[in-house]
Structure formats: structure tokens, C-alpha cells
Amino acid sequence: MDYGAKFASGLPYGDFLTRYGSVGDRRRWDDFHARVSLSDSQQQLLKSFVREMQVLVMAGTWCGDCVNQCPIFDHFAQATDRIQLRFFDRDDNPDLATALQTCGAPRVPAVVFLSEDGKFCGRAGDRTLAKYRQMASSLTGAACSTGIHDSLTDAVVQEWLDEFERIQWMLRTSGRLRQLHGD
């Protein structure tokens, strides 16, 4: 799939919610968005990004995992003009849903990181390690140490930020992009 070409047809965060979200969906996304905050150091890290990254997000406004992760991406994009977000509804984009299957199924959210010129850099989703640890603890019981953080939301924010930073460093150190930008 040509993710760069697909990216151009995506919707910004607010437009995605307006088009696909019911009143209840939008309220859940808005409520979680209001609960997310970035620390000063997280904001400074995002402001230090040099390379533009295009971030393609396949989601569903009805999806609980999307409710608890996609607003985080919007906070990242608000902190820097280097992150361009575009959202795609899973059900309206079966080609994307097929291309981004996880464990043999179209899971959301699915995130694809692209360079400024639409080249594939990486993919992540549908949940972070902290979330999977929290889920595993309910399956395995308290006797199984999972390393869960005190605040799941804070841990998920940080894990997603780590992934965005990883891609930023990939872009920043890319020989092709360094030659293009003369740095």
C-alpha cells in the first residue's frame, strides 16, 4: 500500500470526530482528551523535533482503545508543528484495515509513521506495553508481576511519546533526509 498517497486523504483529529463520532462518542473522546496532560519535559521534547512526520491513524470513534489513545496523539500534534496527523475510519477504509491487520484481524488504533515525503518509517498499535500488562494482570492474577505503573494513562502517554521520539530520531539520522536538508 502507498501510505503516503493514502495519508493525503485522511482527516484531521476534529474533522474525524465530527464526521464519524456520535454525540456520545465525541463526549468520551473529549473527556479523555481533557484528562491527558503533557509534562514540561514531554512538551519540550516534542518542541525539539526537527523533522516533519506524517502520522496515519486508523481508528474507530466507537473503539475504547482509540478513545484512550488517539487524544494523546492530538496532544502531541498540538505541541509541535512537526507532527501531521490524519485519521481514517477503519470501516470506511477496508483497504487500510486489511493492510494493517494485527494478529490476523483489523485492530484499532493502528498507527503508521511516515517521513515528510510519505515514506514508510514504522507502525505501532493497537495497545502499548503498559496497557497489555494491565490486561494481563486481570487474566493472570496478582501473583504475576507485570511491572504496571501507578498511572496507566501516564504510562501510555509516555510509551506513545517514546515511539514518536524513536521515529523522530529515525528521520533525523536518515542519510537520505540529512542530504535533502543539508544537515
C-alpha positions in Angstrom: 0.0 0.0 0.0 1.2 3.5 -0.8 0.7 5.0 2.7 2.0 8.4 1.5 -0.8 8.7 -1.0 -3.3 7.4 1.5 -2.2 10.0 4.1 -3.3 12.9 1.9 -7.0 11.7 2.0 -7.1 11.5 5.8 -9.0 13.7 8.2 -7.5 16.0 11.0 -8.5 14.9 14.5 -11.5 17.2 15.0 -12.9 16.6 11.5 -12.6 12.8 12.1 -14.6 13.1 15.3 -17.2 15.3 13.6 -17.7 13.0 10.7 -17.7 9.7 12.4 -18.5 10.3 16.1 -21.9 10.2 17.6 -22.6 12.7 20.4 -21.7 10.0 22.9 -18.5 9.1 21.1 -17.3 12.7 20.9 -18.1 13.2 24.6 -16.0 10.1 25.5 -13.1 11.3 23.3 -13.4 14.9 24.7 -13.5 13.6 28.3 -10.3 11.6 27.9 -8.6 14.4 25.9 -9.2 16.7 28.9 -7.7 14.1 31.3 -4.4 13.9 29.3 -1.6 16.3 30.1 1.9 16.5 29.0 4.7 17.3 31.4 7.0 20.2 30.7 9.8 17.8 29.7 7.4 16.0 27.3 6.4 19.3 25.7 10.0 20.4 25.4 10.9 17.1 23.7 8.1 17.5 21.2 9.1 21.1 20.5 12.6 19.9 19.8 11.5 17.7 16.9 13.3 18.8 13.7 11.8 16.6 11.0 8.2 16.6 10.0 6.5 13.3 10.4 3.2 12.3 8.9 1.2 10.0 11.2 -1.6 8.0 9.7 -4.0 6.7 12.3 -6.7 4.1 11.6 -9.3 4.2 14.2 -13.0 4.0 15.1 -14.8 6.5 17.2 -16.7 3.7 18.9 -13.5 1.9 19.9 -12.5 2.1 23.6 -8.8 1.7 22.8 -9.0 4.6 20.4 -10.7 6.7 23.0 -7.8 6.1 25.3 -5.0 6.7 22.9 -5.9 8.9 19.9 -6.5 12.0 22.0 -2.9 11.6 23.2 -1.7 11.9 19.6 -3.7 15.1 19.3 -1.8 16.5 22.3 1.5 15.6 20.7 0.5 17.3 17.4 -0.7 20.4 19.3 2.7 20.6 21.0 4.7 20.8 17.7 4.1 21.7 14.1 6.4 18.8 13.1 3.6 16.1 13.6 0.9 16.0 10.9 -1.9 13.7 12.0 -4.5 12.2 9.7 -7.3 9.8 10.8 -9.1 7.1 8.9 -12.2 5.3 9.9 -11.5 1.5 9.9 -14.9 0.6 8.5 -14.8 3.2 5.6 -11.2 2.1 4.6 -11.2 -1.7 4.1 -8.0 -1.5 2.1 -6.2 0.1 5.1 -7.9 -2.2 7.5 -6.6 -5.2 5.6 -3.1 -3.8 5.2 -2.9 -3.0 8.9 -4.2 -6.2 10.4 -2.8 -7.2 13.8 -2.9 -10.9 14.8 -4.9 -11.6 11.7 -7.7 -9.0 12.4 -8.3 -5.3 11.6 -7.5 -3.9 15.1 -7.5 -0.2 16.0 -5.9 2.0 16.6 -3.2 1.3 14.1 -0.6 3.9 13.6 1.7 4.3 10.6 4.6 6.7 10.8 5.8 8.3 7.5 8.6 10.7 6.6 7.8 14.2 5.4 7.6 12.8 1.8 5.4 9.9 2.6 8.0 7.1 3.0 7.1 4.3 5.5 9.1 4.5 8.7 7.2 2.3 11.2 4.0 1.1 12.6 2.5 0.7 16.1 -0.7 -0.2 17.8 -3.2 -1.4 18.9 -2.1 -1.0 22.5 1.0 -0.1 24.4 3.0 -2.4 26.7 1.6 -0.7 29.8 -2.0 -1.5 28.6 -1.2 -5.1 27.8 0.5 -5.5 31.2 -2.7 -4.1 32.9 -4.8 -6.5 30.8 -2.6 -9.5 31.6 -2.7 -8.8 35.3 -6.5 -9.3 35.2 -6.1 -12.6 33.4 -3.2 -14.0 35.4 -4.0 -12.6 38.9 -1.9 -10.6 41.3 0.7 -13.3 41.7 2.1 -12.4 38.2 4.2 -9.4 38.4 3.8 -7.2 35.4 5.6 -4.0 36.2 2.4 -2.0 35.8 2.8 1.7 36.5 0.7 3.5 39.1 -1.0 5.6 36.5 -1.9 3.7 33.3 -2.7 6.9 31.4 0.7 8.5 32.2 2.4 5.3 31.2 0.5 5.0 27.9 1.3 8.7 27.1 5.0 8.1 27.8 5.1 4.9 25.8 3.5 6.6 22.8 5.8 9.6 23.2 8.8 7.1 23.2 7.5 5.7 19.9 7.1 9.2 18.3 10.6 10.1 19.5 12.0 6.9 18.1 10.6 7.8 14.7 11.8 11.4 15.0 15.4 10.1 15.6 15.0 7.7 12.7 14.0 10.7 10.5 16.7 13.0 12.0 19.5 10.5 11.4 18.3 9.3 7.9 21.1 9.8 5.4 18.6 10.5 2.7 16.9 13.2 4.7 20.1 14.7 6.0 21.3 15.0 2.4 18.0 16.6 1.4 18.1 19.1 4.2 21.9 19.7 4.2 22.4 18.7 7.8 
